[in-house]
Amino acid sequence: MASIAEGVLMTMNTGDFRQALGQFATGVCLVTVDDPELGPLATTVNSFSSVSLDPPLVLWSIQSTSDHLGVYTGCVHFGISVLTADQAALSGHYAERGGHNALSEHFITGSAGEPKLIDALAHFSCATHAVHPGGDHQIIVGEVLGFESVEGTPLVFYGGGYRSLA
Ligand SMILES: Cc1cc2nc3c(=O)[nH]c(=O)nc-3n(C[C@H](O)[C@H](O)[C@H](O)COP(=O)(O)O)c2cc1C
């Protein structure tokens, strides 16, 4: 497969592809679930995106190698908490392999029973609407059952690092 970078046709290189994708600035979220067997879980993601206003749909994608692939693709309800600029440490914490237990000091319970991050910039309570294959990820579409948001400064992920709009 070939791609065009800086006007030059080149063979696709995974590292270059990742670097180019990193040019797209995103927010950072914690996707959460209260699993009947494992308890409350949280995972850092930046693949969150809006999909539809009517019906209200959002999506995120999970890498197929995740320890919790089955939990997130099979759950009935999940949550998405958007991080503020001063919550970068939480992003790092919940991105650690084996470090996804949602600690009670960080969360309260959302309207669909999912963990809801304290002091999040926004939170969406979702019901799983569809799961689609997406290469080495699964794309999870959620119907938003409830949401809340506050004024604040978002945590931004860009070029492989954390940034702030401030
Ligand atoms: C800023 C950031 C964004 C991430 N976005 C995603 C994502 O969209 N989807 C995903 O599956 N993992 C994402 N990850 C990785 C997960 O947080 C976590 O590290 C990974 O799932 C570890 O595998 P595990 O689930 O087996 O513990 C992201 C990590 C960081 C730091």
The ligand as a Gaussian input file, in Angstrom:
#p B3LYP/6-31G(d) Opt

LIG

0 1
 C       -4.092000       9.225000      25.348000
 C       -4.439000       7.760000      25.190000
 C       -5.455000       7.376000      24.333000
 C       -5.804000       6.036000      24.184000
 N       -6.832000       5.704000      23.356000
 C       -7.222000       4.410000      23.257000
 C       -8.350000       4.067000      22.450000
 O       -9.007000       4.917000      21.851000
 N       -8.698000       2.752000      22.394000
 C       -8.000000       1.775000      23.068000
 O       -8.350000       0.599000      22.956000
 N       -6.926000       2.070000      23.835000
 C       -6.546000       3.367000      23.958000
 N       -5.490000       3.698000      24.750000
 C       -4.793000       2.605000      25.462000
 C       -5.586000       2.142000      26.711000
 O       -5.770000       3.227000      27.611000
 C       -4.822000       1.052000      27.485000
 O       -3.517000       1.439000      27.640000
 C       -4.835000      -0.237000      26.767000
 O       -6.159000      -0.629000      26.597000
 C       -4.073000      -1.273000      27.612000
 O       -4.524000      -2.541000      27.331000
 P       -5.478000      -3.329000      28.352000
 O       -6.879000      -2.844000      28.064000
 O       -5.277000      -4.764000      27.999000
 O       -5.040000      -3.027000      29.768000
 C       -5.110000       5.034000      24.910000
 C       -4.084000       5.409000      25.779000
 C       -3.757000       6.757000      25.924000
 C       -2.654000       7.142000      26.891000

